[in-house]
Amino acid sequence: MILLFFEPGNLFWPVVIMSLMFVVGPALLLTIIGLIIRKNNKKAAKVLFIIAAVYFVIGAGFCGTMLS
């Protein structure tokens, strides 16, 4: 079933999935790290949340432009 995604003529969905991983993956990872650090250091957690939001906005804009 998974091999149907990677057939030579069907490269649209793997590109979409990889683009979503590049947009959401690092931002989600930074958010999780920020939630873990939030208990000890609120200022560092706030910086990580801001970086995650900026990364998501820039990544979504870039990948959205590439896909359209």
Phi and psi restraints in degrees (range 20) as a CNS / XPLOR table:
assign (resid 1 and name C) (resid 2 and name N)
       (resid 2 and name CA) (resid 2 and name C) 1.0 -68.1 20.0 2
assign (resid 2 and name N) (resid 2 and name CA)
       (resid 2 and name C) (resid 3 and name N) 1.0 -26.7 20.0 2
assign (resid 2 and name C) (resid 3 and name N)
       (resid 3 and name CA) (resid 3 and name C) 1.0 -68.4 20.0 2
assign (resid 3 and name N) (resid 3 and name CA)
       (resid 3 and name C) (resid 4 and name N) 1.0 -20.9 20.0 2
assign (resid 3 and name C) (resid 4 and name N)
       (resid 4 and name CA) (resid 4 and name C) 1.0 -64.5 20.0 2
assign (resid 4 and name N) (resid 4 and name CA)
       (resid 4 and name C) (resid 5 and name N) 1.0 -27.4 20.0 2
assign (resid 4 and name C) (resid 5 and name N)
       (resid 5 and name CA) (resid 5 and name C) 1.0 -70.1 20.0 2
assign (resid 5 and name N) (resid 5 and name CA)
       (resid 5 and name C) (resid 6 and name N) 1.0 -28.2 20.0 2
assign (resid 5 and name C) (resid 6 and name N)
       (resid 6 and name CA) (resid 6 and name C) 1.0 -105.9 20.0 2
assign (resid 6 and name N) (resid 6 and name CA)
       (resid 6 and name C) (resid 7 and name N) 1.0 22.9 20.0 2
assign (resid 6 and name C) (resid 7 and name N)
       (resid 7 and name CA) (resid 7 and name C) 1.0 -69.5 20.0 2
assign (resid 7 and name N) (resid 7 and name CA)
       (resid 7 and name C) (resid 8 and name N) 1.0 153.5 20.0 2
assign (resid 7 and name C) (resid 8 and name N)
       (resid 8 and name CA) (resid 8 and name C) 1.0 -58.0 20.0 2
assign (resid 8 and name N) (resid 8 and name CA)
       (resid 8 and name C) (resid 9 and name N) 1.0 -34.0 20.0 2
assign (resid 8 and name C) (resid 9 and name N)
       (resid 9 and name CA) (resid 9 and name C) 1.0 -89.4 20.0 2
assign (resid 9 and name N) (resid 9 and name CA)
       (resid 9 and name C) (resid 10 and name N) 1.0 -5.5 20.0 2
assign (resid 9 and name C) (resid 10 and name N)
       (resid 10 and name CA) (resid 10 and name C) 1.0 -120.3 20.0 2
assign (resid 10 and name N) (resid 10 and name CA)
       (resid 10 and name C) (resid 11 and name N) 1.0 72.8 20.0 2
assign (resid 10 and name C) (resid 11 and name N)
       (resid 11 and name CA) (resid 11 and name C) 1.0 -104.7 20.0 2
assign (resid 11 and name N) (resid 11 and name CA)
       (resid 11 and name C) (resid 12 and name N) 1.0 8.1 20.0 2
assign (resid 11 and name C) (resid 12 and name N)
       (resid 12 and name CA) (resid 12 and name C) 1.0 -72.4 20.0 2
assign (resid 12 and name N) (resid 12 and name CA)
       (resid 12 and name C) (resid 13 and name N) 1.0 -50.6 20.0 2
assign (resid 12 and name C) (resid 13 and name N)
       (resid 13 and name CA) (resid 13 and name C) 1.0 -67.9 20.0 2
assign (resid 13 and name N) (resid 13 and name CA)
       (resid 13 and name C) (resid 14 and name N) 1.0 -39.0 20.0 2
assign (resid 13 and name C) (resid 14 and name N)
       (resid 14 and name CA) (resid 14 and name C) 1.0 -61.6 20.0 2
assign (resid 14 and name N) (resid 14 and name CA)
       (resid 14 and name C) (resid 15 and name N) 1.0 -34.8 20.0 2
assign (resid 14 and name C) (resid 15 and name N)
       (resid 15 and name CA) (resid 15 and name C) 1.0 -67.6 20.0 2
assign (resid 15 and name N) (resid 15 and name CA)
       (resid 15 and name C) (resid 16 and name N) 1.0 -40.4 20.0 2
assign (resid 15 and name C) (resid 16 and name N)
       (resid 16 and name CA) (resid 16 and name C) 1.0 -65.0 20.0 2
assign (resid 16 and name N) (resid 16 and name CA)
       (resid 16 and name C) (resid 17 and name N) 1.0 -45.1 20.0 2
assign (resid 16 and name C) (resid 17 and name N)
       (resid 17 and name CA) (resid 17 and name C) 1.0 -64.8 20.0 2
assign (resid 17 and name N) (resid 17 and name CA)
       (resid 17 and name C) (resid 18 and name N) 1.0 -43.2 20.0 2
assign (resid 17 and name C) (resid 18 and name N)
       (resid 18 and name CA) (resid 18 and name C) 1.0 -66.2 20.0 2
assign (resid 18 and name N) (resid 18 and name CA)
       (resid 18 and name C) (resid 19 and name N) 1.0 -37.4 20.0 2
assign (resid 18 and name C) (resid 19 and name N)
       (resid 19 and name CA) (resid 19 and name C) 1.0 -64.1 20.0 2
assign (resid 19 and name N) (resid 19 and name CA)
       (resid 19 and name C) (resid 20 and name N) 1.0 -41.6 20.0 2
assign (resid 19 and name C) (resid 20 and name N)
       (resid 20 and name CA) (resid 20 and name C) 1.0 -65.3 20.0 2
assign (resid 20 and name N) (resid 20 and name CA)
       (resid 20 and name C) (resid 21 and name N) 1.0 -35.4 20.0 2
assign (resid 20 and name C) (resid 21 and name N)
       (resid 21 and name CA) (resid 21 and name C) 1.0 -65.5 20.0 2
assign (resid 21 and name N) (resid 21 and name CA)
       (resid 21 and name C) (resid 22 and name N) 1.0 -37.4 20.0 2
assign (resid 21 and name C) (resid 22 and name N)
       (resid 22 and name CA) (resid 22 and name C) 1.0 -71.2 20.0 2
assign (resid 22 and name N) (resid 22 and name CA)
       (resid 22 and name C) (resid 23 and name N) 1.0 -31.2 20.0 2
assign (resid 22 and name C) (resid 23 and name N)
       (resid 23 and name CA) (resid 23 and name C) 1.0 -79.3 20.0 2
assign (resid 23 and name N) (resid 23 and name CA)
       (resid 23 and name C) (resid 24 and name N) 1.0 -50.0 20.0 2
assign (resid 23 and name C) (resid 24 and name N)
       (resid 24 and name CA) (resid 24 and name C) 1.0 -89.0 20.0 2
assign (resid 24 and name N) (resid 24 and name CA)
       (resid 24 and name C) (resid 25 and name N) 1.0 -31.9 20.0 2
assign (resid 24 and name C) (resid 25 and name N)
       (resid 25 and name CA) (resid 25 and name C) 1.0 -57.2 20.0 2
assign (resid 25 and name N) (resid 25 and name CA)
       (resid 25 and name C) (resid 26 and name N) 1.0 -61.7 20.0 2
assign (resid 25 and name C) (resid 26 and name N)
       (resid 26 and name CA) (resid 26 and name C) 1.0 -64.0 20.0 2
assign (resid 26 and name N) (resid 26 and name CA)
       (resid 26 and name C) (resid 27 and name N) 1.0 -36.6 20.0 2
assign (resid 26 and name C) (resid 27 and name N)
       (resid 27 and name CA) (resid 27 and name C) 1.0 -65.3 20.0 2
assign (resid 27 and name N) (resid 27 and name CA)
       (resid 27 and name C) (resid 28 and name N) 1.0 -40.1 20.0 2
assign (resid 27 and name C) (resid 28 and name N)
       (resid 28 and name CA) (resid 28 and name C) 1.0 -67.2 20.0 2
assign (resid 28 and name N) (resid 28 and name CA)
       (resid 28 and name C) (resid 29 and name N) 1.0 -40.1 20.0 2
assign (resid 28 and name C) (resid 29 and name N)
       (resid 29 and name CA) (resid 29 and name C) 1.0 -63.5 20.0 2
assign (resid 29 and name N) (resid 29 and name CA)
       (resid 29 and name C) (resid 30 and name N) 1.0 -44.2 20.0 2
assign (resid 29 and name C) (resid 30 and name N)
       (resid 30 and name CA) (resid 30 and name C) 1.0 -64.6 20.0 2
assign (resid 30 and name N) (resid 30 and name CA)
       (resid 30 and name C) (resid 31 and name N) 1.0 -35.8 20.0 2
assign (resid 30 and name C) (resid 31 and name N)
       (resid 31 and name CA) (resid 31 and name C) 1.0 -67.1 20.0 2
assign (resid 31 and name N) (resid 31 and name CA)
       (resid 31 and name C) (resid 32 and name N) 1.0 -42.3 20.0 2
assign (resid 31 and name C) (resid 32 and name N)
       (resid 32 and name CA) (resid 32 and name C) 1.0 -64.1 20.0 2
assign (resid 32 and name N) (resid 32 and name CA)
       (resid 32 and name C) (resid 33 and name N) 1.0 -43.5 20.0 2
assign (resid 32 and name C) (resid 33 and name N)
       (resid 33 and name CA) (resid 33 and name C) 1.0 -62.7 20.0 2
assign (resid 33 and name N) (resid 33 and name CA)
       (resid 33 and name C) (resid 34 and name N) 1.0 -40.0 20.0 2
assign (resid 33 and name C) (resid 34 and name N)
       (resid 34 and name CA) (resid 34 and name C) 1.0 -62.9 20.0 2
assign (resid 34 and name N) (resid 34 and name CA)
       (resid 34 and name C) (resid 35 and name N) 1.0 -38.3 20.0 2
assign (resid 34 and name C) (resid 35 and name N)
       (resid 35 and name CA) (resid 35 and name C) 1.0 -67.3 20.0 2
assign (resid 35 and name N) (resid 35 and name CA)
       (resid 35 and name C) (resid 36 and name N) 1.0 -34.9 20.0 2
assign (resid 35 and name C) (resid 36 and name N)
       (resid 36 and name CA) (resid 36 and name C) 1.0 -70.8 20.0 2
assign (resid 36 and name N) (resid 36 and name CA)
       (resid 36 and name C) (resid 37 and name N) 1.0 -42.6 20.0 2
assign (resid 36 and name C) (resid 37 and name N)
       (resid 37 and name CA) (resid 37 and name C) 1.0 -75.0 20.0 2
assign (resid 37 and name N) (resid 37 and name CA)
       (resid 37 and name C) (resid 38 and name N) 1.0 -20.5 20.0 2
assign (resid 37 and name C) (resid 38 and name N)
       (resid 38 and name CA) (resid 38 and name C) 1.0 -55.4 20.0 2
assign (resid 38 and name N) (resid 38 and name CA)
       (resid 38 and name C) (resid 39 and name N) 1.0 -32.0 20.0 2
assign (resid 38 and name C) (resid 39 and name N)
       (resid 39 and name CA) (resid 39 and name C) 1.0 -66.7 20.0 2
assign (resid 39 and name N) (resid 39 and name CA)
       (resid 39 and name C) (resid 40 and name N) 1.0 -36.7 20.0 2
assign (resid 39 and name C) (resid 40 and name N)
       (resid 40 and name CA) (resid 40 and name C) 1.0 -95.5 20.0 2
assign (resid 40 and name N) (resid 40 and name CA)
       (resid 40 and name C) (resid 41 and name N) 1.0 -40.5 20.0 2
assign (resid 40 and name C) (resid 41 and name N)
       (resid 41 and name CA) (resid 41 and name C) 1.0 -138.1 20.0 2
assign (resid 41 and name N) (resid 41 and name CA)
       (resid 41 and name C) (resid 42 and name N) 1.0 98.7 20.0 2
assign (resid 41 and name C) (resid 42 and name N)
       (resid 42 and name CA) (resid 42 and name C) 1.0 -68.8 20.0 2
assign (resid 42 and name N) (resid 42 and name CA)
       (resid 42 and name C) (resid 43 and name N) 1.0 -34.0 20.0 2
assign (resid 42 and name C) (resid 43 and name N)
       (resid 43 and name CA) (resid 43 and name C) 1.0 -68.6 20.0 2
assign (resid 43 and name N) (resid 43 and name CA)
       (resid 43 and name C) (resid 44 and name N) 1.0 -42.7 20.0 2
assign (resid 43 and name C) (resid 44 and name N)
       (resid 44 and name CA) (resid 44 and name C) 1.0 -65.1 20.0 2
assign (resid 44 and name N) (resid 44 and name CA)
       (resid 44 and name C) (resid 45 and name N) 1.0 -37.8 20.0 2
assign (resid 44 and name C) (resid 45 and name N)
       (resid 45 and name CA) (resid 45 and name C) 1.0 -64.8 20.0 2
assign (resid 45 and name N) (resid 45 and name CA)
       (resid 45 and name C) (resid 46 and name N) 1.0 -40.1 20.0 2
assign (resid 45 and name C) (resid 46 and name N)
       (resid 46 and name CA) (resid 46 and name C) 1.0 -63.4 20.0 2
assign (resid 46 and name N) (resid 46 and name CA)
       (resid 46 and name C) (resid 47 and name N) 1.0 -40.1 20.0 2
assign (resid 46 and name C) (resid 47 and name N)
       (resid 47 and name CA) (resid 47 and name C) 1.0 -63.2 20.0 2
assign (resid 47 and name N) (resid 47 and name CA)
       (resid 47 and name C) (resid 48 and name N) 1.0 -42.5 20.0 2
assign (resid 47 and name C) (resid 48 and name N)
       (resid 48 and name CA) (resid 48 and name C) 1.0 -64.4 20.0 2
assign (resid 48 and name N) (resid 48 and name CA)
       (resid 48 and name C) (resid 49 and name N) 1.0 -38.7 20.0 2
assign (resid 48 and name C) (resid 49 and name N)
       (resid 49 and name CA) (resid 49 and name C) 1.0 -63.5 20.0 2
assign (resid 49 and name N) (resid 49 and name CA)
       (resid 49 and name C) (resid 50 and name N) 1.0 -41.5 20.0 2
assign (resid 49 and name C) (resid 50 and name N)
       (resid 50 and name CA) (resid 50 and name C) 1.0 -65.8 20.0 2
assign (resid 50 and name N) (resid 50 and name CA)
       (resid 50 and name C) (resid 51 and name N) 1.0 -43.5 20.0 2
assign (resid 50 and name C) (resid 51 and name N)
       (resid 51 and name CA) (resid 51 and name C) 1.0 -63.1 20.0 2
assign (resid 51 and name N) (resid 51 and name CA)
       (resid 51 and name C) (resid 52 and name N) 1.0 -40.4 20.0 2
assign (resid 51 and name C) (resid 52 and name N)
       (resid 52 and name CA) (resid 52 and name C) 1.0 -63.1 20.0 2
assign (resid 52 and name N) (resid 52 and name CA)
       (resid 52 and name C) (resid 53 and name N) 1.0 -42.4 20.0 2
assign (resid 52 and name C) (resid 53 and name N)
       (resid 53 and name CA) (resid 53 and name C) 1.0 -66.1 20.0 2
assign (resid 53 and name N) (resid 53 and name CA)
       (resid 53 and name C) (resid 54 and name N) 1.0 -43.4 20.0 2
assign (resid 53 and name C) (resid 54 and name N)
       (resid 54 and name CA) (resid 54 and name C) 1.0 -64.8 20.0 2
assign (resid 54 and name N) (resid 54 and name CA)
       (resid 54 and name C) (resid 55 and name N) 1.0 -42.3 20.0 2
assign (resid 54 and name C) (resid 55 and name N)
       (resid 55 and name CA) (resid 55 and name C) 1.0 -61.6 20.0 2
assign (resid 55 and name N) (resid 55 and name CA)
       (resid 55 and name C) (resid 56 and name N) 1.0 -41.5 20.0 2
assign (resid 55 and name C) (resid 56 and name N)
       (resid 56 and name CA) (resid 56 and name C) 1.0 -65.5 20.0 2
assign (resid 56 and name N) (resid 56 and name CA)
       (resid 56 and name C) (resid 57 and name N) 1.0 -43.9 20.0 2
assign (resid 56 and name C) (resid 57 and name N)
       (resid 57 and name CA) (resid 57 and name C) 1.0 -65.9 20.0 2
assign (resid 57 and name N) (resid 57 and name CA)
       (resid 57 and name C) (resid 58 and name N) 1.0 -45.3 20.0 2
assign (resid 57 and name C) (resid 58 and name N)
       (resid 58 and name CA) (resid 58 and name C) 1.0 -68.2 20.0 2
assign (resid 58 and name N) (resid 58 and name CA)
       (resid 58 and name C) (resid 59 and name N) 1.0 -43.5 20.0 2
assign (resid 58 and name C) (resid 59 and name N)
       (resid 59 and name CA) (resid 59 and name C) 1.0 -64.4 20.0 2
assign (resid 59 and name N) (resid 59 and name CA)
       (resid 59 and name C) (resid 60 and name N) 1.0 -41.7 20.0 2
assign (resid 59 and name C) (resid 60 and name N)
       (resid 60 and name CA) (resid 60 and name C) 1.0 -66.0 20.0 2
assign (resid 60 and name N) (resid 60 and name CA)
       (resid 60 and name C) (resid 61 and name N) 1.0 -38.2 20.0 2
assign (resid 60 and name C) (resid 61 and name N)
       (resid 61 and name CA) (resid 61 and name C) 1.0 -67.5 20.0 2
assign (resid 61 and name N) (resid 61 and name CA)
       (resid 61 and name C) (resid 62 and name N) 1.0 -43.1 20.0 2
assign (resid 61 and name C) (resid 62 and name N)
       (resid 62 and name CA) (resid 62 and name C) 1.0 -68.3 20.0 2
assign (resid 62 and name N) (resid 62 and name CA)
       (resid 62 and name C) (resid 63 and name N) 1.0 -48.0 20.0 2
assign (resid 62 and name C) (resid 63 and name N)
       (resid 63 and name CA) (resid 63 and name C) 1.0 -70.4 20.0 2
assign (resid 63 and name N) (resid 63 and name CA)
       (resid 63 and name C) (resid 64 and name N) 1.0 -33.9 20.0 2
assign (resid 63 and name C) (resid 64 and name N)
       (resid 64 and name CA) (resid 64 and name C) 1.0 -64.6 20.0 2
assign (resid 64 and name N) (resid 64 and name CA)
       (resid 64 and name C) (resid 65 and name N) 1.0 -37.2 20.0 2
assign (resid 64 and name C) (resid 65 and name N)
       (resid 65 and name CA) (resid 65 and name C) 1.0 -67.9 20.0 2
assign (resid 65 and name N) (resid 65 and name CA)
       (resid 65 and name C) (resid 66 and name N) 1.0 -38.9 20.0 2
assign (resid 65 and name C) (resid 66 and name N)
       (resid 66 and name CA) (resid 66 and name C) 1.0 -67.2 20.0 2
assign (resid 66 and name N) (resid 66 and name CA)
       (resid 66 and name C) (resid 67 and name N) 1.0 -35.5 20.0 2
assign (resid 66 and name C) (resid 67 and name N)
       (resid 67 and name CA) (resid 67 and name C) 1.0 -82.2 20.0 2
assign (resid 67 and name N) (resid 67 and name CA)
       (resid 67 and name C) (resid 68 and name N) 1.0 -21.7 20.0 2
